[in-house]
């Protein structure tokens, strides 16, 4: 009986610790970029969707922007092509574009179903719908990599309308240009553009790493909090490389353009979103504006 009471008290303490964050972020927009291993592991996938649904039910206004790179690569291989990347961006010819749009549409509706099963109304939309994500052709170091888009405009009214009607928007990162040509958009870029446009309180990137390290080989160099200035100094120092570099650039850009907090979280950790947002310590790397305190 005593042990049962201790367990109940522990649960109560968790709720009390979460209370100030629930109050602080009530009715605030949070954009969640969902991708990586958390998408390919069914158990982790359920946990992420449960987390976002819980955020919705306690008063947040979440928007999910999802990727699907591993699934796209799987289907590209199935049709006898070899997936190709330049600086982390998928080389997207016409056939690859067709596969990407098909796969991302399938992933999108799967996520909608998972949210609906938990009792929250979700709407899945492509960046092409209503001109949500307007693009121009993106080049990688001057190299033509096909139908890869750079977001130049976001029709945020669509998202505001859905949030106002109490829907959870789930966005597939496909956009179009002024000629209505379809483009595959890097999901990090799409999430960053959307977070800026809606002036999100938080932007959370679910990744396959714990966060930012000064030296990835030395786990003692983990950085839990970074101001925008500090992040830019880190980028300029040349110690950050690989896929983390564009993520850091997106993080600082979002902070500079009005997003209050940006988080890089390890999506492989169950309930990473809740641990970062509702606990005093947090688990990932949090970016904040210069001159601000670094609390969640």
C-alpha positions as CSV (number, residue, x, y, z in Angstrom):
1,X,0.0,0.0,0.0
2,X,2.8,2.4,0.9
3,X,4.6,1.6,-2.4
4,X,1.4,2.2,-4.3
5,X,1.0,5.6,-2.6
6,X,4.7,6.5,-3.4
7,X,4.0,5.8,-7.1
8,X,0.9,7.9,-7.1
9,X,2.7,10.8,-5.4
10,X,5.5,10.5,-8.0
11,X,2.8,10.8,-10.8
12,X,1.4,13.9,-9.0
13,X,4.8,15.5,-8.8
14,X,5.3,15.0,-12.5
15,X,2.0,16.7,-13.2
16,X,2.9,19.6,-10.8
17,X,6.3,20.0,-12.6
18,X,4.5,20.2,-15.9
19,X,1.9,22.7,-14.8
20,X,3.9,26.0,-15.3
21,X,4.8,24.9,-18.8
22,X,1.2,24.0,-19.6
23,X,0.2,27.5,-18.4
24,X,3.0,29.2,-20.2
25,X,2.4,27.6,-23.6
26,X,-1.4,27.4,-23.5
27,X,-2.8,28.4,-27.0
28,X,0.7,28.8,-28.3
29,X,1.8,27.2,-31.6
30,X,4.5,24.5,-31.7
31,X,5.9,23.2,-35.0
32,X,7.2,19.6,-34.8
33,X,9.5,18.4,-37.6
34,X,9.0,14.6,-37.5
35,X,11.5,12.3,-39.3
36,X,14.4,10.0,-38.9
37,X,14.3,6.7,-37.0
38,X,11.3,7.8,-35.1
39,X,9.3,7.4,-38.3
40,X,10.6,3.9,-39.2
41,X,10.1,2.4,-35.8
42,X,6.4,1.6,-35.2
43,X,6.7,1.9,-31.4
44,X,8.5,5.3,-31.5
45,X,6.0,6.4,-34.2
46,X,3.1,5.8,-31.8
47,X,5.0,7.6,-29.0
48,X,5.6,10.7,-31.1
49,X,2.0,10.9,-32.2
50,X,0.8,10.4,-28.6
51,X,3.1,13.2,-27.5
52,X,1.8,15.6,-30.1
53,X,-1.8,14.6,-29.4
54,X,-1.2,15.2,-25.7
55,X,0.2,18.7,-26.4
56,X,-3.0,19.4,-28.4
57,X,-5.3,18.2,-25.6
58,X,-3.5,20.3,-22.9
59,X,-3.9,23.5,-24.9
60,X,-1.0,23.7,-27.3
61,X,-1.6,24.3,-31.1
62,X,0.8,21.8,-32.7
63,X,1.6,21.5,-36.4
64,X,3.4,18.4,-37.7
65,X,5.8,18.7,-40.7
66,X,6.9,15.2,-41.6
67,X,9.6,13.7,-43.8
68,X,9.8,10.3,-45.3
69,X,13.3,10.0,-46.7
70,X,13.9,6.4,-45.7
71,X,10.6,5.3,-47.2
72,X,11.3,7.2,-50.4
73,X,14.7,5.6,-50.7
74,X,13.1,2.2,-50.3
75,X,10.7,2.8,-53.1
76,X,13.3,4.3,-55.3
77,X,15.4,1.1,-54.9
78,X,12.3,-1.0,-55.7
79,X,11.9,0.6,-59.1
80,X,15.6,-0.1,-59.9
81,X,17.1,3.3,-59.2
82,X,19.9,4.2,-56.8
83,X,19.1,7.0,-54.3
84,X,21.5,9.9,-54.8
85,X,22.3,12.8,-52.4
86,X,24.4,16.0,-52.7
87,X,25.2,17.7,-49.5
88,X,22.4,15.9,-47.8
89,X,19.8,16.8,-50.4
90,X,18.1,14.1,-52.5
91,X,18.8,14.4,-56.2
92,X,15.3,14.5,-57.6
93,X,14.7,13.7,-61.3
94,X,11.1,13.5,-62.7
95,X,10.7,9.9,-61.8
96,X,12.0,10.4,-58.3
97,X,9.7,13.4,-57.8
98,X,6.7,11.2,-58.7
99,X,7.8,8.5,-56.2
100,X,8.5,11.1,-53.5
101,X,5.1,12.7,-53.8
102,X,3.3,9.3,-53.8
103,X,5.3,8.1,-50.7
104,X,4.9,11.3,-48.7
105,X,1.2,11.4,-49.5
106,X,0.9,7.8,-48.1
107,X,2.9,8.7,-45.0
108,X,0.8,11.8,-44.5
109,X,-2.5,10.0,-44.4
110,X,-1.0,7.3,-42.1
111,X,-0.1,10.0,-39.6
112,X,-3.6,11.5,-39.9
113,X,-5.2,8.1,-39.1
114,X,-2.9,7.7,-36.0
115,X,-3.9,11.1,-34.6
116,X,-7.6,10.5,-35.3
117,X,-7.4,7.1,-33.5
118,X,-6.4,9.0,-30.4
119,X,-9.5,11.2,-30.6
120,X,-8.0,14.4,-32.1
121,X,-9.1,15.7,-35.5
122,X,-6.2,16.1,-37.9
123,X,-6.0,17.3,-41.5
124,X,-3.2,16.2,-43.8
125,X,-2.2,18.7,-46.4
126,X,0.6,18.9,-49.0
127,X,2.5,22.1,-49.4
128,X,0.9,22.4,-52.8
129,X,-2.6,22.7,-51.3
130,X,-3.8,26.3,-51.4
131,X,-0.3,27.4,-52.3
132,X,0.8,26.6,-48.7
133,X,4.5,26.3,-49.7
134,X,5.6,28.3,-52.8
135,X,9.0,27.3,-54.1
136,X,11.8,28.2,-56.4
137,X,14.4,25.7,-57.7
138,X,17.1,25.0,-55.1
139,X,20.8,24.5,-56.1
140,X,23.4,22.8,-54.0
141,X,26.7,24.7,-54.3
142,X,25.6,25.8,-57.7
143,X,24.8,22.2,-58.8
144,X,21.5,21.4,-60.4
145,X,19.9,18.6,-58.3
146,X,16.6,18.4,-60.0
147,X,13.2,19.1,-58.6
148,X,14.3,20.2,-55.1
149,X,12.6,23.3,-53.8
150,X,13.6,26.3,-51.7
151,X,10.6,27.8,-49.9
152,X,10.1,31.4,-50.8
153,X,6.6,32.0,-49.4
154,X,4.2,30.4,-46.9
155,X,0.4,30.9,-47.1
156,X,0.1,30.7,-43.3
157,X,-3.6,31.6,-43.4
158,X,-4.4,27.9,-44.3
159,X,-2.7,26.8,-41.1
160,X,-4.3,29.5,-38.9
161,X,-7.7,28.6,-40.3
162,X,-7.2,24.9,-39.4
163,X,-5.8,25.7,-35.9
164,X,-8.8,28.1,-35.3
165,X,-11.2,25.3,-36.2
166,X,-9.4,23.0,-33.7
167,X,-7.7,20.7,-36.3
168,X,-4.1,19.5,-36.0
169,X,-2.4,20.2,-39.4
170,X,0.0,17.6,-40.7
171,X,2.1,18.9,-43.6
172,X,3.8,17.0,-46.4
173,X,6.9,18.8,-47.7
174,X,6.0,19.1,-51.3
175,X,5.6,22.5,-52.9
176,X,5.2,24.2,-56.2
177,X,6.5,27.2,-58.1
178,X,4.6,29.9,-60.0
179,X,4.3,27.6,-63.0
180,X,2.8,24.9,-60.7
181,X,5.8,22.6,-61.1
182,X,6.1,20.2,-58.1
183,X,9.2,20.3,-55.9
184,X,10.5,18.0,-53.2
185,X,11.4,20.2,-50.1
186,X,13.8,19.2,-47.4
187,X,11.5,18.6,-44.4
188,X,13.8,20.7,-42.0
189,X,13.6,23.6,-44.4
190,X,9.8,23.3,-44.7
191,X,9.3,23.1,-40.9
192,X,11.6,26.2,-40.4
193,X,9.7,28.2,-43.0
194,X,6.4,27.3,-41.5
195,X,7.5,28.1,-37.9
196,X,8.7,31.5,-39.1
197,X,5.5,32.3,-40.9
198,X,3.2,31.4,-38.0
199,X,5.6,32.9,-35.4
200,X,5.7,29.7,-33.5
201,X,6.5,29.7,-29.8
202,X,8.5,26.5,-30.4
203,X,10.1,24.6,-33.3
204,X,11.2,21.0,-32.4
205,X,13.4,18.9,-34.7
206,X,13.2,15.2,-34.0
207,X,16.5,13.8,-35.2
208,X,18.7,10.7,-34.8
209,X,21.2,12.5,-32.5
210,X,21.0,13.6,-28.9
211,X,21.5,17.3,-29.8
212,X,24.5,19.5,-30.5
213,X,28.1,18.6,-29.6
214,X,31.2,20.8,-29.9
215,X,33.0,17.5,-30.8
216,X,30.6,14.7,-31.8
217,X,33.2,12.1,-30.9
218,X,33.5,13.5,-27.4
219,X,30.1,13.0,-25.6
220,X,31.3,15.3,-22.7
221,X,31.0,18.3,-25.2
222,X,27.2,18.1,-25.4
223,X,25.6,21.6,-25.4
224,X,22.1,21.8,-23.8
225,X,21.5,25.5,-24.3
226,X,22.7,27.9,-27.1
227,X,21.9,31.5,-27.8
228,X,21.6,32.5,-31.5
229,X,24.9,34.3,-31.3
230,X,26.6,31.3,-29.7
231,X,25.2,29.0,-32.4
232,X,26.4,31.3,-35.2
233,X,29.9,31.4,-33.6
234,X,29.8,27.6,-33.5
235,X,28.8,27.5,-37.2
236,X,31.6,29.9,-38.1
237,X,34.2,28.0,-36.1
238,X,34.0,25.1,-38.6
239,X,33.7,22.4,-35.9
240,X,30.1,21.5,-36.9
241,X,29.8,19.4,-40.0
242,X,27.6,16.9,-41.8
243,X,23.8,17.0,-41.5
244,X,24.0,19.1,-38.3
245,X,25.3,22.2,-40.1
246,X,22.1,22.9,-42.0
247,X,20.0,22.1,-38.9
248,X,22.0,24.7,-36.9
249,X,21.5,27.2,-39.7
250,X,17.8,26.6,-39.7
251,X,17.7,26.9,-35.9
252,X,19.4,30.3,-35.8
253,X,17.4,31.6,-38.7
254,X,14.1,30.6,-37.0
255,X,15.2,32.4,-33.8
256,X,16.2,35.5,-35.7
257,X,12.8,35.6,-37.4
258,X,10.6,35.4,-34.3
259,X,10.4,31.8,-33.1
260,X,10.9,31.9,-29.4
261,X,12.6,28.5,-28.8
262,X,14.0,25.9,-31.1
263,X,14.8,22.4,-29.9
264,X,16.9,19.6,-31.4
265,X,15.8,16.3,-29.8
266,X,16.7,12.7,-30.2
267,X,13.5,11.1,-31.7
268,X,14.8,7.7,-30.7
269,X,14.1,8.5,-27.0
270,X,10.5,7.6,-26.1
271,X,8.4,10.7,-25.4
272,X,11.3,13.1,-26.1
273,X,9.0,15.9,-26.8
274,X,7.3,15.7,-23.4
275,X,10.6,15.4,-21.6
276,X,12.0,18.5,-23.2
277,X,8.9,20.7,-22.9
278,X,7.4,19.7,-19.6
279,X,10.5,19.1,-17.4
280,X,12.9,21.6,-15.8
281,X,16.0,19.9,-17.1
282,X,15.0,18.9,-20.7
283,X,17.0,16.4,-22.8
284,X,18.0,18.0,-26.1
285,X,19.7,21.2,-27.3
286,X,17.5,24.4,-26.9
287,X,18.2,27.5,-28.9
288,X,17.0,30.9,-27.7
289,X,17.3,34.6,-28.6
290,X,20.3,36.6,-27.4
291,X,19.8,38.3,-24.1
292,X,17.0,36.0,-23.0
293,X,17.2,33.5,-20.2
294,X,17.6,29.9,-21.4
295,X,14.7,28.2,-19.7
296,X,12.4,26.0,-21.7
